Protein backbone atom coordinates (compact mmCIF):
# COMPACT_ATOMS: atom_id res chain seq x y z
CA UNK A 1 0.00 0.00 0.00
CA UNK A 2 1.53 3.31 -1.07
CA UNK A 3 2.24 6.24 1.22
CA UNK A 4 -0.60 8.30 -0.18
CA UNK A 5 -3.19 5.76 0.94
CA UNK A 6 -1.64 5.61 4.42
CA UNK A 7 -1.76 9.39 4.61
CA UNK A 8 -5.52 9.13 4.20
CA UNK A 9 -6.17 6.03 6.32
CA UNK A 10 -4.06 6.84 9.38
CA UNK A 11 -5.95 10.05 10.28
CA UNK A 12 -9.20 8.18 9.65
CA UNK A 13 -8.17 5.31 11.97
CA UNK A 14 -7.09 7.81 14.60
CA UNK A 15 -10.40 9.68 14.36
CA UNK A 16 -12.40 6.44 14.66
CA UNK A 17 -10.35 5.36 17.67
CA UNK A 18 -10.91 8.67 19.48
CA UNK A 19 -14.62 8.69 18.61
CA UNK A 20 -14.99 5.10 19.83
CA UNK A 21 -13.13 5.80 23.05
CA UNK A 22 -15.23 8.82 23.99
CA UNK A 23 -18.36 7.01 22.88
CA UNK A 24 -17.54 4.16 25.26
CA UNK A 25 -16.83 6.56 28.13
CA UNK A 26 -20.10 8.35 27.45
CA UNK A 27 -22.04 5.10 27.35
CA UNK A 28 -20.54 3.95 30.66
CA UNK A 29 -21.36 7.31 32.27
CA UNK A 30 -24.91 7.29 30.87
CA UNK A 31 -25.54 3.65 31.79
CA UNK A 32 -24.25 4.16 35.33
CA UNK A 33 -26.39 7.23 35.93
CA UNK A 34 -29.39 5.64 34.27
CA UNK A 35 -29.07 2.67 36.62
CA UNK A 36 -28.74 5.08 39.54
CA UNK A 37 -32.10 6.67 38.78
CA UNK A 38 -35.05 5.69 40.91
CA UNK A 39 -38.70 6.12 40.02
CA UNK A 40 -41.47 7.29 42.34
CA UNK A 41 -42.84 3.77 42.24
CA UNK A 42 -39.55 2.34 43.48
CA UNK A 43 -39.42 4.89 46.28
CA UNK A 44 -42.95 3.93 47.35
CA UNK A 45 -41.90 0.28 47.35
CA UNK A 46 -39.03 1.15 49.71
CA UNK A 47 -41.36 3.02 52.06
CA UNK A 48 -43.93 0.24 51.98
CA UNK A 49 -41.23 -2.35 52.69
CA UNK A 50 -40.17 -0.43 55.82
CA UNK A 51 -43.75 0.01 57.03
CA UNK A 52 -44.51 -3.70 56.59
CA UNK A 53 -41.58 -4.50 58.89
CA UNK A 54 -42.74 -2.05 61.50
CA UNK A 55 -39.74 0.20 60.87
CA UNK A 56 -39.72 4.00 60.71
CA UNK A 57 -39.07 5.91 57.50
CA UNK A 58 -37.86 9.53 57.31
CA UNK A 59 -37.41 11.23 53.94
CA UNK A 60 -34.51 13.46 55.04
CA UNK A 61 -32.40 14.09 58.15
CA UNK A 62 -30.64 17.50 57.87
CA UNK A 63 -27.08 17.30 59.14
CA UNK A 64 -27.34 13.55 59.55
CA UNK A 65 -24.01 12.95 57.79
CA UNK A 66 -22.10 15.13 60.26
CA UNK A 67 -21.67 12.38 62.86
CA UNK A 68 -20.15 10.05 60.25
CA UNK A 69 -17.71 12.52 58.68
CA UNK A 70 -14.02 11.70 58.62
CA UNK A 71 -14.20 8.18 57.23
CA UNK A 72 -15.49 6.42 54.12
CA UNK A 73 -17.86 6.76 52.40
CA UNK A 74 -18.44 10.20 53.96
CA UNK A 75 -16.38 13.37 53.46
CA UNK A 76 -13.61 14.46 55.82
CA UNK A 77 -15.86 17.17 57.18
CA UNK A 78 -19.61 17.61 56.97
CA UNK A 79 -21.55 20.78 57.60
CA UNK A 80 -25.26 20.04 57.72
CA UNK A 81 -25.13 17.48 54.90
CA UNK A 82 -28.41 15.56 54.95
CA UNK A 83 -29.11 11.86 54.87
CA UNK A 84 -32.12 10.71 52.89
CA UNK A 85 -34.49 7.74 52.88
CA UNK A 86 -33.61 6.94 56.48
CA UNK A 87 -35.04 3.69 57.85
CA UNK A 88 -34.64 2.77 61.53
CA UNK A 89 -35.82 -0.18 63.56
CA UNK A 90 -34.75 -3.53 65.00
CA UNK A 91 -33.32 -6.50 63.15
CA UNK A 92 -32.36 -9.77 64.81
CA UNK A 93 -32.58 -8.06 68.19
CA UNK A 94 -30.30 -5.16 67.26
CA UNK A 95 -31.08 -1.52 66.59
CA UNK A 96 -30.16 -0.47 63.07
CA UNK A 97 -30.46 2.34 60.56
CA UNK A 98 -30.02 2.40 56.79
CA UNK A 99 -30.09 5.42 54.54
CA UNK A 100 -28.66 7.14 51.48
CA UNK A 101 -25.80 9.59 51.39
CA UNK A 102 -25.28 11.75 48.29
CA UNK A 103 -22.10 13.49 47.08
CA UNK A 104 -22.25 16.12 44.36
CA UNK A 105 -20.06 15.62 41.30
CA UNK A 106 -19.11 18.11 38.60
CA UNK A 107 -19.23 16.60 35.12
CA UNK A 108 -17.16 17.66 32.14
CA UNK A 109 -20.18 19.41 30.64
CA UNK A 110 -20.52 21.54 33.77
CA UNK A 111 -23.76 19.96 34.98
CA UNK A 112 -23.99 18.70 38.55
CA UNK A 113 -24.95 15.12 39.26
CA UNK A 114 -24.91 13.09 42.45
CA UNK A 115 -23.20 9.89 43.46
CA UNK A 116 -25.30 7.81 45.80
CA UNK A 117 -24.23 5.46 48.58
CA UNK A 118 -26.53 3.13 50.49
CA UNK A 119 -25.30 2.86 54.09
CA UNK A 120 -26.19 0.32 56.79
CA UNK A 121 -25.38 0.77 60.49
CA UNK A 122 -26.05 -1.77 63.25
CA UNK A 123 -25.57 -0.93 66.93
CA UNK A 124 -22.88 -2.90 68.76
CA UNK A 125 -22.99 -3.74 72.48
CA UNK A 126 -19.59 -2.12 73.02
CA UNK A 127 -17.86 1.00 71.76
CA UNK A 128 -14.40 1.35 70.26
CA UNK A 129 -12.13 3.54 68.11
CA UNK A 130 -12.58 3.73 64.36
CA UNK A 131 -11.52 0.64 62.44
CA UNK A 132 -11.97 0.25 58.67
CA UNK A 133 -11.76 -2.99 56.70
CA UNK A 134 -11.85 -2.98 52.89
CA UNK A 135 -10.86 -5.26 50.04
CA UNK A 136 -7.43 -5.15 48.42
CA UNK A 137 -8.46 -3.34 45.22
CA UNK A 138 -6.21 -0.61 43.82
CA UNK A 139 -8.68 2.14 44.68
CA UNK A 140 -9.11 0.78 48.21
CA UNK A 141 -5.34 0.69 48.71
CA UNK A 142 -4.94 4.26 47.51
CA UNK A 143 -7.80 5.52 49.69
CA UNK A 144 -6.56 3.65 52.76
CA UNK A 145 -3.04 5.04 52.52
CA UNK A 146 -4.29 8.53 51.70
CA UNK A 147 -6.67 8.44 54.66
CA UNK A 148 -3.96 7.14 56.98
CA UNK A 149 -1.03 9.34 55.96
CA UNK A 150 -2.66 12.59 54.92
CA UNK A 151 -5.92 12.81 56.82
CA UNK A 152 -5.00 11.17 60.14
CA UNK A 153 -7.26 8.17 59.66
CA UNK A 154 -4.98 5.81 61.59
CA UNK A 155 -2.43 3.30 60.32
CA UNK A 156 -2.61 0.60 57.67
CA UNK A 157 -2.02 -2.65 59.58
CA UNK A 158 -1.01 -6.23 58.87
CA UNK A 159 -2.53 -8.64 61.37
CA UNK A 160 -0.20 -11.55 60.67
CA UNK A 161 -2.89 -13.84 59.28
CA UNK A 162 -1.71 -14.48 55.71
CA UNK A 163 -5.16 -15.33 54.32
CA UNK A 164 -6.70 -12.27 55.93
CA UNK A 165 -3.87 -9.88 55.02
CA UNK A 166 -3.96 -10.98 51.37
CA UNK A 167 -7.70 -10.33 51.14
CA UNK A 168 -8.22 -7.17 53.22
CA UNK A 169 -6.80 -3.80 54.12
CA UNK A 170 -7.14 -2.67 57.72
CA UNK A 171 -6.88 0.96 58.79
CA UNK A 172 -7.05 1.57 62.53
CA UNK A 173 -6.23 4.09 65.25
CA UNK A 174 -5.72 1.36 67.83
CA UNK A 175 -3.81 -1.76 66.76
CA UNK A 176 -4.71 -3.68 69.91
CA UNK A 177 -8.40 -3.08 69.36
CA UNK A 178 -8.10 -4.09 65.70
CA UNK A 179 -6.48 -7.38 66.66
CA UNK A 180 -9.12 -8.05 69.30
CA UNK A 181 -11.95 -7.47 66.82
CA UNK A 182 -10.54 -9.10 63.68
CA UNK A 183 -9.42 -12.49 64.96
CA UNK A 184 -10.98 -15.88 65.60
CA UNK A 185 -14.43 -16.50 64.14
CA UNK A 186 -14.70 -12.96 62.78
CA UNK A 187 -11.56 -13.42 60.66
CA UNK A 188 -12.75 -16.86 59.56
CA UNK A 189 -16.07 -15.45 58.36
CA UNK A 190 -14.41 -12.58 56.51
CA UNK A 191 -11.95 -14.82 54.67
CA UNK A 192 -14.49 -17.53 53.80
CA UNK A 193 -17.69 -15.59 53.09
CA UNK A 194 -18.12 -14.26 49.51
CA UNK A 195 -20.15 -11.34 50.89
CA UNK A 196 -17.05 -9.89 52.56
CA UNK A 197 -15.23 -8.63 49.45
CA UNK A 198 -18.28 -6.61 48.39
CA UNK A 199 -19.03 -5.14 51.82
CA UNK A 200 -16.46 -2.74 53.32
CA UNK A 201 -16.72 -2.41 57.09
CA UNK A 202 -16.32 0.47 59.51
CA UNK A 203 -16.34 -0.16 63.26
CA UNK A 204 -16.98 3.30 64.67
CA UNK A 205 -18.06 4.07 68.22
CA UNK A 206 -20.87 1.65 68.98
CA UNK A 207 -21.85 1.04 65.34
CA UNK A 208 -20.79 -1.45 62.69
CA UNK A 209 -21.26 0.17 59.28
CA UNK A 210 -21.19 -1.08 55.70
CA UNK A 211 -22.09 0.53 52.38
CA UNK A 212 -22.21 0.16 48.63
CA UNK A 213 -22.27 2.57 45.70
CA UNK A 214 -25.85 2.83 44.49
CA UNK A 215 -29.41 3.42 45.62
CA UNK A 216 -31.04 1.94 48.69
CA UNK A 217 -33.19 -0.98 47.48
CA UNK A 218 -35.62 -3.13 49.49
CA UNK A 219 -34.06 -6.34 48.19
CA UNK A 220 -30.64 -5.33 49.58
CA UNK A 221 -31.67 -4.46 53.12
CA UNK A 222 -32.12 -7.91 54.66
CA UNK A 223 -28.95 -9.23 53.00
CA UNK A 224 -26.75 -6.40 54.29
CA UNK A 225 -28.22 -6.42 57.79
CA UNK A 226 -27.90 -10.20 58.02
CA UNK A 227 -24.23 -9.96 57.11
CA UNK A 228 -23.52 -7.33 59.77
CA UNK A 229 -25.43 -9.32 62.38
CA UNK A 230 -23.55 -12.50 61.44
CA UNK A 231 -20.28 -10.67 62.15
CA UNK A 232 -21.53 -9.30 65.46
CA UNK A 233 -22.82 -12.71 66.54
CA UNK A 234 -19.33 -14.14 66.11
CA UNK A 235 -17.75 -11.18 67.84
CA UNK A 236 -20.05 -11.52 70.84
CA UNK A 237 -19.50 -15.29 70.99
CA UNK A 238 -15.75 -14.70 71.12
CA UNK A 239 -16.12 -12.04 73.81
C-alpha positions as CSV (number, residue, x, y, z in Angstrom):
1,X,0.0,0.0,0.0
2,X,1.5,3.3,-1.1
3,X,2.2,6.2,1.2
4,X,-0.6,8.3,-0.2
5,X,-3.2,5.8,0.9
6,X,-1.6,5.6,4.4
7,X,-1.8,9.4,4.6
8,X,-5.5,9.1,4.2
9,X,-6.2,6.0,6.3
10,X,-4.1,6.8,9.4
11,X,-5.9,10.0,10.3
12,X,-9.2,8.2,9.7
13,X,-8.2,5.3,12.0
14,X,-7.1,7.8,14.6
15,X,-10.4,9.7,14.4
16,X,-12.4,6.4,14.7
17,X,-10.3,5.4,17.7
18,X,-10.9,8.7,19.5
19,X,-14.6,8.7,18.6
20,X,-15.0,5.1,19.8
21,X,-13.1,5.8,23.1
22,X,-15.2,8.8,24.0
23,X,-18.4,7.0,22.9
24,X,-17.5,4.2,25.3
25,X,-16.8,6.6,28.1
26,X,-20.1,8.4,27.5
27,X,-22.0,5.1,27.4
28,X,-20.5,4.0,30.7
29,X,-21.4,7.3,32.3
30,X,-24.9,7.3,30.9
31,X,-25.5,3.7,31.8
32,X,-24.2,4.2,35.3
33,X,-26.4,7.2,35.9
34,X,-29.4,5.6,34.3
35,X,-29.1,2.7,36.6
36,X,-28.7,5.1,39.5
37,X,-32.1,6.7,38.8
38,X,-35.0,5.7,40.9
39,X,-38.7,6.1,40.0
40,X,-41.5,7.3,42.3
41,X,-42.8,3.8,42.2
42,X,-39.5,2.3,43.5
43,X,-39.4,4.9,46.3
44,X,-43.0,3.9,47.4
45,X,-41.9,0.3,47.3
46,X,-39.0,1.1,49.7
47,X,-41.4,3.0,52.1
48,X,-43.9,0.2,52.0
49,X,-41.2,-2.3,52.7
50,X,-40.2,-0.4,55.8
51,X,-43.7,0.0,57.0
52,X,-44.5,-3.7,56.6
53,X,-41.6,-4.5,58.9
54,X,-42.7,-2.1,61.5
55,X,-39.7,0.2,60.9
56,X,-39.7,4.0,60.7
57,X,-39.1,5.9,57.5
58,X,-37.9,9.5,57.3
59,X,-37.4,11.2,53.9
60,X,-34.5,13.5,55.0
61,X,-32.4,14.1,58.1
62,X,-30.6,17.5,57.9
63,X,-27.1,17.3,59.1
64,X,-27.3,13.6,59.6
65,X,-24.0,12.9,57.8
66,X,-22.1,15.1,60.3
67,X,-21.7,12.4,62.9
68,X,-20.2,10.0,60.2
69,X,-17.7,12.5,58.7
70,X,-14.0,11.7,58.6
71,X,-14.2,8.2,57.2
72,X,-15.5,6.4,54.1
73,X,-17.9,6.8,52.4
74,X,-18.4,10.2,54.0
75,X,-16.4,13.4,53.5
76,X,-13.6,14.5,55.8
77,X,-15.9,17.2,57.2
78,X,-19.6,17.6,57.0
79,X,-21.6,20.8,57.6
80,X,-25.3,20.0,57.7
81,X,-25.1,17.5,54.9
82,X,-28.4,15.6,54.9
83,X,-29.1,11.9,54.9
84,X,-32.1,10.7,52.9
85,X,-34.5,7.7,52.9
86,X,-33.6,6.9,56.5
87,X,-35.0,3.7,57.8
88,X,-34.6,2.8,61.5
89,X,-35.8,-0.2,63.6
90,X,-34.7,-3.5,65.0
91,X,-33.3,-6.5,63.1
92,X,-32.4,-9.8,64.8
93,X,-32.6,-8.1,68.2
94,X,-30.3,-5.2,67.3
95,X,-31.1,-1.5,66.6
96,X,-30.2,-0.5,63.1
97,X,-30.5,2.3,60.6
98,X,-30.0,2.4,56.8
99,X,-30.1,5.4,54.5
100,X,-28.7,7.1,51.5
101,X,-25.8,9.6,51.4
102,X,-25.3,11.8,48.3
103,X,-22.1,13.5,47.1
104,X,-22.2,16.1,44.4
105,X,-20.1,15.6,41.3
106,X,-19.1,18.1,38.6
107,X,-19.2,16.6,35.1
108,X,-17.2,17.7,32.1
109,X,-20.2,19.4,30.6
110,X,-20.5,21.5,33.8
111,X,-23.8,20.0,35.0
112,X,-24.0,18.7,38.6
113,X,-24.9,15.1,39.3
114,X,-24.9,13.1,42.5
115,X,-23.2,9.9,43.5
116,X,-25.3,7.8,45.8
117,X,-24.2,5.5,48.6
118,X,-26.5,3.1,50.5
119,X,-25.3,2.9,54.1
120,X,-26.2,0.3,56.8
121,X,-25.4,0.8,60.5
122,X,-26.0,-1.8,63.2
123,X,-25.6,-0.9,66.9
124,X,-22.9,-2.9,68.8
125,X,-23.0,-3.7,72.5
126,X,-19.6,-2.1,73.0
127,X,-17.9,1.0,71.8
128,X,-14.4,1.4,70.3
129,X,-12.1,3.5,68.1
130,X,-12.6,3.7,64.4
131,X,-11.5,0.6,62.4
132,X,-12.0,0.2,58.7
133,X,-11.8,-3.0,56.7
134,X,-11.8,-3.0,52.9
135,X,-10.9,-5.3,50.0
136,X,-7.4,-5.1,48.4
137,X,-8.5,-3.3,45.2
138,X,-6.2,-0.6,43.8
139,X,-8.7,2.1,44.7
140,X,-9.1,0.8,48.2
141,X,-5.3,0.7,48.7
142,X,-4.9,4.3,47.5
143,X,-7.8,5.5,49.7
144,X,-6.6,3.6,52.8
145,X,-3.0,5.0,52.5
146,X,-4.3,8.5,51.7
147,X,-6.7,8.4,54.7
148,X,-4.0,7.1,57.0
149,X,-1.0,9.3,56.0
150,X,-2.7,12.6,54.9
151,X,-5.9,12.8,56.8
152,X,-5.0,11.2,60.1
153,X,-7.3,8.2,59.7
154,X,-5.0,5.8,61.6
155,X,-2.4,3.3,60.3
156,X,-2.6,0.6,57.7
157,X,-2.0,-2.7,59.6
158,X,-1.0,-6.2,58.9
159,X,-2.5,-8.6,61.4
160,X,-0.2,-11.6,60.7
161,X,-2.9,-13.8,59.3
162,X,-1.7,-14.5,55.7
163,X,-5.2,-15.3,54.3
164,X,-6.7,-12.3,55.9
165,X,-3.9,-9.9,55.0
166,X,-4.0,-11.0,51.4
167,X,-7.7,-10.3,51.1
168,X,-8.2,-7.2,53.2
169,X,-6.8,-3.8,54.1
170,X,-7.1,-2.7,57.7
171,X,-6.9,1.0,58.8
172,X,-7.0,1.6,62.5
173,X,-6.2,4.1,65.2
174,X,-5.7,1.4,67.8
175,X,-3.8,-1.8,66.8
176,X,-4.7,-3.7,69.9
177,X,-8.4,-3.1,69.4
178,X,-8.1,-4.1,65.7
179,X,-6.5,-7.4,66.7
180,X,-9.1,-8.1,69.3
181,X,-12.0,-7.5,66.8
182,X,-10.5,-9.1,63.7
183,X,-9.4,-12.5,65.0
184,X,-11.0,-15.9,65.6
185,X,-14.4,-16.5,64.1
186,X,-14.7,-13.0,62.8
187,X,-11.6,-13.4,60.7
188,X,-12.8,-16.9,59.6
189,X,-16.1,-15.5,58.4
190,X,-14.4,-12.6,56.5
191,X,-11.9,-14.8,54.7
192,X,-14.5,-17.5,53.8
193,X,-17.7,-15.6,53.1
194,X,-18.1,-14.3,49.5
195,X,-20.1,-11.3,50.9
196,X,-17.0,-9.9,52.6
197,X,-15.2,-8.6,49.5
198,X,-18.3,-6.6,48.4
199,X,-19.0,-5.1,51.8
200,X,-16.5,-2.7,53.3
201,X,-16.7,-2.4,57.1
202,X,-16.3,0.5,59.5
203,X,-16.3,-0.2,63.3
204,X,-17.0,3.3,64.7
205,X,-18.1,4.1,68.2
206,X,-20.9,1.7,69.0
207,X,-21.8,1.0,65.3
208,X,-20.8,-1.5,62.7
209,X,-21.3,0.2,59.3
210,X,-21.2,-1.1,55.7
211,X,-22.1,0.5,52.4
212,X,-22.2,0.2,48.6
213,X,-22.3,2.6,45.7
214,X,-25.9,2.8,44.5
215,X,-29.4,3.4,45.6
216,X,-31.0,1.9,48.7
217,X,-33.2,-1.0,47.5
218,X,-35.6,-3.1,49.5
219,X,-34.1,-6.3,48.2
220,X,-30.6,-5.3,49.6
221,X,-31.7,-4.5,53.1
222,X,-32.1,-7.9,54.7
223,X,-29.0,-9.2,53.0
224,X,-26.8,-6.4,54.3
225,X,-28.2,-6.4,57.8
226,X,-27.9,-10.2,58.0
227,X,-24.2,-10.0,57.1
228,X,-23.5,-7.3,59.8
229,X,-25.4,-9.3,62.4
230,X,-23.5,-12.5,61.4
231,X,-20.3,-10.7,62.1
232,X,-21.5,-9.3,65.5
233,X,-22.8,-12.7,66.5
234,X,-19.3,-14.1,66.1
235,X,-17.7,-11.2,67.8
236,X,-20.1,-11.5,70.8
237,X,-19.5,-15.3,71.0
238,X,-15.8,-14.7,71.1
239,X,-16.1,-12.0,73.8
